[in-house]
Amino acid sequence: MKNIVLLYLALFLLVTPVFADPPKINKPAGVAVTELAAPTGWLGIQTESDDFNIIKDIAQDSPAMKSHMILSGDVIRRVNGQNTDTQEVMWGELYKTGESARVVLEMMRGEQPYIIPLYAEKRPGQVRWDFY
């Protein structure tokens, strides 16, 4: 009897993970889970609008700050050639960026378009997670 109980328990433990629900992972649309597992690059920007990617803040000592070309109020139109109509699309593109990767931001300042090439860096541990 004891052997049968142990056999059922062993079978239960082997089969249970197959039927369990997968874990929920918060990620931007269009980004595969495997892409999030790799270290992502960091630019040090924060945006404020869902409809337009308006720069709200720039982190100290970030690639964006070091460029001396990005200001609060600038609008990000494209990341690495991809249209970024919403924050979700923009962050999806930035999540694909690795540390030390070149990132090209196509921006607008008022009516004036301009292009900024940056190199992503490793995210410092003390930085808030709403900066990308």
C-alpha positions in Angstrom: 0.0 0.0 0.0 2.8 2.4 0.9 4.5 1.7 -2.4 1.3 2.5 -4.4 1.0 5.9 -2.5 4.6 6.7 -3.3 4.1 5.8 -6.9 1.0 8.0 -7.2 2.9 10.8 -5.5 5.8 10.5 -7.9 3.6 10.5 -10.9 1.7 13.5 -9.6 4.9 15.5 -9.1 6.1 14.5 -12.6 2.9 15.5 -14.4 1.9 18.6 -12.4 4.3 21.1 -14.1 3.0 20.1 -17.5 -0.5 21.3 -16.7 0.4 24.3 -14.5 -0.3 27.8 -15.9 2.8 29.5 -17.2 4.2 32.4 -15.1 2.9 35.9 -15.9 5.7 38.2 -17.2 5.1 41.9 -17.7 6.8 42.8 -21.0 6.2 45.2 -23.9 4.1 43.9 -26.7 6.2 42.4 -29.5 9.1 41.5 -27.3 9.8 37.8 -26.8 10.4 36.6 -23.3 13.9 35.3 -24.4 14.8 38.9 -25.4 14.0 40.1 -21.9 16.2 37.5 -20.3 19.3 39.1 -21.9 20.7 42.3 -20.4 19.0 45.3 -22.0 20.7 48.6 -22.7 19.8 51.8 -20.9 19.6 55.3 -22.3 18.4 57.1 -19.2 15.2 58.7 -20.6 11.7 58.9 -19.2 8.6 59.8 -21.3 5.3 61.3 -20.3 2.7 60.6 -22.9 1.1 57.5 -24.4 0.3 59.2 -27.7 3.6 60.9 -28.2 7.0 59.9 -26.8 7.7 63.3 -25.2 10.9 63.3 -23.1 9.9 64.1 -19.5 13.2 63.6 -17.6 16.8 62.6 -18.3 18.8 60.6 -15.7 22.1 62.0 -14.4 25.2 60.4 -16.0 23.1 58.5 -18.6 23.9 58.2 -22.3 21.1 60.7 -23.0 22.6 63.2 -20.6 26.1 62.7 -21.9 25.0 63.3 -25.5 24.2 67.0 -24.5 21.6 66.9 -27.3 18.4 65.6 -25.7 16.2 68.0 -23.8 12.9 67.6 -21.8 10.1 68.2 -24.3 11.8 66.6 -27.3 9.7 64.0 -29.1 11.1 60.6 -30.1 9.7 59.7 -33.5 11.7 56.6 -34.4 14.1 54.2 -32.7 16.7 52.4 -34.9 14.5 53.2 -38.0 11.3 51.8 -36.4 8.2 54.1 -36.0 7.4 54.6 -32.4 3.8 55.8 -32.4 3.2 54.8 -28.8 5.3 54.3 -25.7 4.7 50.5 -25.9 6.3 50.3 -29.3 9.2 52.6 -28.4 10.0 50.6 -25.2 9.7 47.4 -27.2 12.4 48.6 -29.5 14.6 49.8 -26.6 14.2 46.4 -24.8 15.8 44.8 -27.9 18.9 46.9 -27.4 21.8 45.3 -25.6 24.5 47.0 -23.5 27.0 48.9 -25.7 24.7 48.7 -28.7 24.3 51.7 -31.0 20.8 53.3 -30.8 19.7 55.9 -33.3 16.9 58.2 -32.1 15.0 60.3 -34.6 13.7 63.2 -32.7 11.7 66.4 -33.1 12.3 69.6 -31.2 9.4 71.9 -32.0 9.3 71.7 -35.9 12.9 70.8 -36.3 13.8 67.1 -36.8 17.2 65.8 -35.8 19.0 62.4 -35.4 20.9 61.4 -32.3 23.2 58.3 -32.3 23.8 56.9 -28.8 25.4 53.9 -27.2 23.3 52.1 -24.6 25.0 51.4 -21.3 24.4 48.9 -18.5 21.6 50.1 -16.2 23.0 51.3 -12.9 21.5 49.5 -10.0 20.2 52.6 -8.2 18.2 54.0 -11.1 14.4 53.9 -11.1 12.8 51.4 -13.5 10.7 54.0 -15.3 13.9 55.3 -17.0 14.9 53.4 -20.1 
